Amino acid sequence: MFDGAYTLLMTPFDKNWKLDEAGLRALVRLQVASGIHGIAPLGVTGESPSLSEEEIQRVVEICAQEAGGKCRLTPDTCSCNIDQTIARARLYAELGSDHVVVFAPFLVKPTQQGLIEFYERVADASKVPILIHNAPERVGVNVEPKTYARLMNHGNIVGTKDGVKELDHLAKILYLARGKNFGVCTGKDTTAYPLLAFGGQGVFSVAGNIVPGVMKSIVEHARAGEWDKARELHYTYFELFEALRLETNPMAVKEALTLMGLPGGGLRPPLTPLGDANKEKVKRLLQERGLI
């Protein structure tokens, strides 16, 4: 079953907003050294909509080269165009990805039947297993539990990265997935521990960019039944988890990486740097946890 802690890898840029290839390599090496279970580039955190097709391919190539099989690679298609989604899924597989994350179509607000047909077509065409990416606040439509129930039966759809914070939604998906080869992961750091506590399989983590070892440990403590240890980490880093979503992701995580002396760089328009008050908040939280 698909499981583990996956870092939602942000994309570093240089001062001219060009892809910082050396910085990206350095960040992937840090992830590998932490023992993280996987990296997930090219989602919202990776600013995928602002990247060209050439840059998207280059990001996956670099991640595959640096990960070198030491952790799983699960890039996001991040497209509402069915042909582009399939083309990206096939490209990611050719470049060495283990799985492909497929963002639910945005802007068009499809019906639930439309979502089912979209995911089934992509899964039929993909050479590697796919994961559902449900983010209704970004997309405008929720992948409902009854839709999950249909998609779980497709042999090439093996899990989800679900960004809904409501635990009853996640609990229903877990209930429907019982006995199936389908991993339920949250896309929010604040719900990682709660999801694991009632049977979830993992987390796709923004915080993994700066504390990958912490996110890995939360998952592994949960796997081992060491709930006190998992809960202690959850509480210790909870405020930081919240702060890394300030304003608009990935503003805060890029600020945090820069404060830590790691490759972060700017944000491509229309994103902007984190506001001054929130910069101070992020800085304080990093200091309190000994990260800077």
For each residue, the residues with C-beta under 8 A, 3 or more apart:
1: 158 159 181 182 183 201
2: 99 129 131 158 159 182 183 185 201 202
3: 37 183 185 201 202 219
4: 37 38 72 201 202 219
5: 36 37 38 192 202 203 205 208 212 215 216 218 219
6: 36 37 38 39 40 72 74 161 185 202 203 204 205 208
7: 31 36 38 39 40 204 205 208 209 212 215
8: 40 43 44 45 46 187 204 205 206 208 209
9: 27 28 31 39 40 41 45 46 63 209
10: 27 45 46 47 209 250 253 254 257 264
11: 19 24 41 42 46 47 48 51 59
12: 19 20 23 24 27 257 263 264 265
13: 16 17 18 19 20 265 266 267 268
14: 17 18 19 20 23 265
15: 265 266
16: 13
17: 13 14 265 266 268
18: 13 14
19: 11 12 13 14 24 51 55 58 59
20: 12 13 14 23 24 263 265
21: 24 25 58 62
22: 25 26 263
23: 12 14 20 26 27 263 264 265
24: 11 12 19 20 21 27 28 59 62 63 263
25: 21 22 28 29 62 65 66
26: 22 23 29 30 262 263
27: 9 10 12 23 24 30 31 209 257 262 263
28: 9 24 25 31 32 39 62 63 66 67
29: 25 26 32 33 66
30: 26 27 33 34 212 262
31: 7 9 27 28 34 36 39 67 71 208 212
32: 28 29 35 36 66 67 68 70 71
33: 29 30
34: 30 31 212 213 216
35: 32 71 212 213 216
36: 5 6 7 31 32 39 71 208 212 213 215 216
37: 3 4 5 6 71 72 202 216 219
38: 4 5 6 7 71 72 73 74 98
39: 6 7 9 28 31 36 63 67 71 72 73 74
40: 6 7 8 9 43 74 75 76 101 161 204
41: 9 11 46 59 60 63 73 75 76
42: 11 46 48 51 56 59 60 75 76 77 78
43: 8 40 46 48 76 78 101 103 133 204
44: 8 47 48 78 135 138 249 250
45: 8 9 10 206 209 249 250 253
46: 8 9 10 11 41 42 43 51 59 76 250
47: 10 11 44 50 51 250 267 268 271
48: 11 42 43 44 51 56 76 78
49: 78
50: 47 268 271
51: 11 19 42 46 47 48 55 56 59
52: 55 56
53: 56 57
54: 57 58
55: 19 51 52 58 59
56: 42 48 51 52 53 59 60 88
57: 53 54 60 61 91 95
58: 19 21 54 55 61 62
59: 11 19 24 41 42 46 51 55 56 62 63 75
60: 41 42 56 57 63 64 73 75 91 92 95 97
61: 57 58 64 65 95
62: 21 24 25 28 58 59 65 66
63: 9 24 28 39 41 59 60 66 67 73 75
64: 60 61 67 68 73 95 96 97
65: 25 61 62 68
66: 25 28 29 32 62 63
67: 28 31 32 39 63 64 70 71 72 73
68: 32 64 65
69:
70: 32 67
71: 31 32 35 36 37 38 39 67
72: 4 6 37 38 39 67 98 99
73: 38 39 41 60 63 64 67 96 97 98 99
74: 6 38 39 40 97 98 99 100 101 131
75: 40 41 42 59 60 63 88 92 97 100 101
76: 40 41 42 43 46 48 100 101 102 103 133
77: 42 84 85 88 89 92 100 101 102 103 122
78: 42 43 44 48 49 103
79: 84 85 88 103
80: 85 103 105 106 107 108
81: 84 85
82: 85 86 118 121 122
83: 86 87
84: 77 79 81 87 88
85: 77 79 80 81 82 88 89 102 118 122
86: 82 83 89 90 121 122 125 126
87: 83 84 90 91
88: 56 75 77 79 84 85 91 92 100
89: 77 85 86 92 93 100 102 122 125 126 127 128 130
90: 86 87 93 94 125 126 127
91: 57 60 87 88 94 95
92: 60 75 77 88 89 95 97 100 128
93: 89 90 97 100 126 127 128
94: 90 91 127
95: 57 60 61 64 91 92
96: 64 73
97: 60 64 73 74 75 92 93 100 128
98: 38 72 73 74 128
99: 2 72 73 74 128 129 130 131 158 159
100: 74 75 76 77 88 89 92 93 97 126 128 129 130 131
101: 40 43 74 75 76 77 130 131 133 161 204
102: 76 77 85 89 119 122 130 131 132 133
103: 43 76 77 78 79 80 106 133 135 139
104: 115 118 132 133 134 135 136 139 141 143
105: 80 108 110 114 115 118 139 141
106: 80 103 138 139 140
107: 80 140
108: 80 105
109: 140 141
110: 105 114 115 118 141
111: 114 115
112: 115 116 143 144 146 147
113: 116 117
114: 105 110 111 117 118
115: 104 105 110 111 112 118 119 141 143 147
116: 112 113 119 120 147 150 151
117: 113 114 120 121
118: 82 85 104 105 110 114 115 121 122
119: 102 115 116 122 123 130 132 151 154 157
120: 116 117 123 124 151 154
121: 82 86 117 118 124 125
122: 77 82 85 86 89 102 118 119 125 126 130
123: 119 120 126 130 154 156 157
124: 120 121 156
125: 86 89 90 121 122
126: 86 89 90 93 100 122 123 129 130 156
127: 89 90 93 94
128: 89 92 93 97 98 99 100
129: 2 99 100 126 156 157 158 159
130: 89 99 100 101 102 119 122 123 126 156 157 158
131: 2 74 99 100 101 102 157 158 159 160 161 183 185
132: 102 104 119 143 148 151 157 159 160 161 162
133: 43 76 101 102 103 104 160 161 163 187
134: 104 139 142 143 160 161 162 163 164 187
135: 44 103 104 138 139 163 187
136: 104 139 140 141 142 143 163 164
137: 163
138: 44 106 135 163
139: 103 104 105 106 134 135 136
140: 106 107 109 136
141: 104 105 109 110 115 136
142: 134 136 164
143: 104 112 115 132 134 136 147 148 160 162
144: 112 147 148
145: 148 149 169 172 173 176
146: 112 149 150
147: 112 115 116 143 144 150 151
148: 132 143 144 145 151 152 160 173 176 177
149: 145 146 152 153 176
150: 116 146 147 153
151: 116 119 120 132 147 148 154 157
152: 148 149 157 176 177 180 182
153: 149 150 180
154: 119 120 123 151 157
155:
156: 123 124 126 129 130
157: 119 123 129 130 131 132 151 152 154 182
158: 1 2 99 129 130 131 181 182 183
159: 1 2 99 129 131 132 182 183 184 185 201
160: 131 132 133 134 143 148 173 182 183 184 185
161: 6 40 101 131 132 133 134 185 186 187 204
162: 132 134 143 169 170 173 184 185 186 187
163: 133 134 135 136 137 138 186 187 188
164: 134 136 142 169 170
165: 188 190 191
166: 169 170
167: 170 171 191 194 195 198
168: 171 172
169: 145 162 164 166 172 173
170: 162 164 166 167 173 174 184 186 191 195 200
171: 167 168 174 175 198
172: 145 168 169 175 176
173: 145 148 160 162 169 170 176 177 184
174: 170 171 177 178 184 198 199 200
175: 171 172 178
176: 145 148 149 152 172 173
177: 148 152 173 174 180 182 184
178: 174 175
179:
180: 152 153 177
181: 1 158
182: 1 2 152 157 158 159 160 177
183: 1 2 3 131 158 159 160 201 202
184: 159 160 162 170 173 174 177 195 199 200 201
185: 2 3 6 131 159 160 161 162 195 200 201 202 203 204
186: 161 162 163 170 191 192 195 200 202 203 204
187: 8 133 134 135 161 162 163 203 204
188: 163 165 191 192 203 241 245
189: 192 203 205 206 207 215 237 241 244
190: 165 238 241 242
191: 165 167 170 186 188 194 195
192: 5 186 188 189 195 196 202 203 205 215 218 219 234
193: 196 197 218 222 230 231 233 234
194: 167 191 197 198
195: 167 170 184 185 186 191 192 198 200 203
196: 192 193 199 200 201 202 203 218 219 222 230
197: 193 194 222 227 230
198: 167 171 174 194 195
199: 174 184 196
200: 170 174 184 185 186 195 196
201: 1 2 3 4 159 183 184 185 196
202: 2 3 4 5 6 37 183 185 186 192 196 219
203: 5 6 185 186 187 188 189 192 195 196 215 218 219
204: 6 7 8 40 43 101 161 185 186 187
205: 5 6 7 8 189 192 208 209 212 215
206: 8 45 189 209 241 244 245 249 250 253
207: 189 210 211 214 215 237 240 241 244 253
208: 5 6 7 8 31 36 205 211 212 215
209: 7 8 9 10 27 45 205 206 212 253 256 257
210: 207 244 253 256 257 260 262 286 291
211: 207 208 214 215 237 240 291
212: 5 7 30 31 34 35 36 205 208 209 215 216
213: 34 35 36 216 217
214: 207 211 217 218 233 237
215: 5 7 36 189 192 203 205 207 208 211 212 218 219
216: 5 34 35 36 37 212 213 219 220
217: 213 214 220 221 229 230 233
218: 5 192 193 196 203 214 215 221 222 230 233 234
219: 3 4 5 37 192 196 202 203 215 216 222 223
220: 216 217 223 224
221: 217 218 224 226 227 229 230 233
222: 193 196 197 218 219 225 226 227 230
223: 219 220
224: 220 221
225: 222
226: 221 222 229 230
227: 197 221 222 230 231
228: 231 232
229: 217 221 226 232 233
230: 193 196 197 217 218 221 222 226 227 233 234
231: 193 227 228 234 235
232: 228 229 235 236
233: 193 214 217 218 221 229 230 236 237
234: 192 193 218 230 231 237 238
235: 231 232 238
236: 232 233 289
237: 189 207 211 214 233 234 240 241 289
238: 190 234 235 241 242
239: 242 243 285
240: 207 211 237 243 244 285 286 289
241: 188 189 190 206 207 237 238 244 245
242: 190 238 239 245 246
243: 239 240 246 252 278 281 282 285
244: 189 206 207 210 240 241 249 252 253 256 282
245: 188 206 241 242 249 252
246: 242 243 251 252 274 278 281 282
247: 251 252 274 275 278
248: 251 271
249: 44 45 206 244 245 252 253
250: 10 44 45 46 47 206 253 254 267 271
251: 246 247 248 254 255 267 271 272 273 274
252: 243 244 245 246 247 249 255 256 274 278 282
253: 10 45 206 207 209 210 244 249 250 256 257 264
254: 10 250 251 257 258 264 265 266 267 274
255: 251 252 258 259 264 273 274 278 279 282
256: 209 210 244 252 253 259 260 264 282 286 291
257: 10 12 27 209 210 253 254 260 262 263 264
258: 254 255 261 262 264 265
259: 255 256 282 283 286 292
260: 210 256 257 286 291 292
261: 258 292
262: 26 27 30 210 257 258
263: 12 20 22 23 24 26 27 257
264: 10 12 23 253 254 255 256 257 258
265: 12 13 14 15 17 20 23 254 258
266: 13 15 17 254 273
267: 13 47 250 251 254 271 272 273
268: 13 17 47 50 271
269: 272
270:
271: 47 50 248 250 251 267 268
272: 251 267 269
273: 251 255 266 267 279
274: 246 247 251 252 254 255 278 279 282
275: 247 278 279
276: 279 280
277: 280 281
278: 243 246 247 252 255 274 275 281 282
279: 255 273 274 275 276 282 283
280: 276 277 283 284
281: 243 246 277 278 284 285
282: 243 244 246 252 255 256 259 274 278 279 285 286
283: 259 279 280 286 287 292
284: 280 281 287 288
285: 239 240 243 281 282 288 289
286: 210 240 256 259 260 282 283 289 291 292
287: 283 284 290 291 292
288: 284 285
289: 236 237 240 285 286
290: 287
291: 210 211 256 260 286 287
292: 259 260 261 283 286 287
